[in-house]
Amino acid sequence: MDKFVLRLDKAINEIRDADYILIGAGAGFSAAAGIEYSGKRFDDNFQDFIKKYGVKDMYSATFYPYETQEEKWAHWARHVYVNRYSVGKTKLYGQLLDLVKDKDYFVLTTNVEHQFWINGFEDERIFATQGDYGMMQCAKACHDKLYSNEELVFKAIESTDDCKIPSELVPVCPVCGGNMEINVRKDNFFVENEKWHEMAENYSRFLGKINEEDKLVLLELGVGFNTPVIIRYPFEQMTYNNPNVSLIRLNRSHSQAIPENKDKTISFDEDLSEIFDYWCGRI
């Protein structure tokens, strides 16, 4: 039998036999779901910004030093619209839910596109550590309340001209009167609000109920080395520390196991859609 199929079968058997499943999802999983930040998708949606600023992809464009708030929010409104509000449900996220919905699962993710909620994962089973494109905060974190940006984004999309929005649409902090930012972790001013701490507590409770004799499967999806201390390194540590923990790692570029966990890790560098198509045909 093909070695790829053998790995696929071994992994799906691990998932079937698991008492608990902890999903760790990174940017590579959203990219595989179609939410790509470069290439044709970027070119199709950001031609005006490409021509005016020379930006190369959606990720690096978020760090461009726009000179005015009108320019910055024209970009962010476009970025948030393209990646948060216009996407809807995606096949890959839906397949993942089908795979784990009858299990005691939890999701730890660095992704900020809200896809786990959009695709029907239970709210109390999700910890999005790095924020949410649909929310904004005071740029200097003068208080810990977050605000929906949906109305602003749609008005800004309609009103953008020459990569700028009208000054009256630029959001202002209602407390200090300063600038606002999208609620994503990019500096020391990232706001961890009440909901963030609630998600963190839910994650702690999930881990706390797992006993040493329980079989825990760590399903790591598209997690590279951008922020490895959130998912990748803790998953390796959990795998190393407990004989009943196994790691299933899907990553096109960084699928390898550390030597200490080689016998407890099933690695895939193949196409994620092909993998999930096979698994969902077997559940």
Summary of the structure (lengths in Angstrom):
residues: 283
radius of gyration: 20.2
end to end distance: 20.0
largest distance: 65.0
contacts: 862
relative contact order: 0.18
helix: 45%
strand: 18%
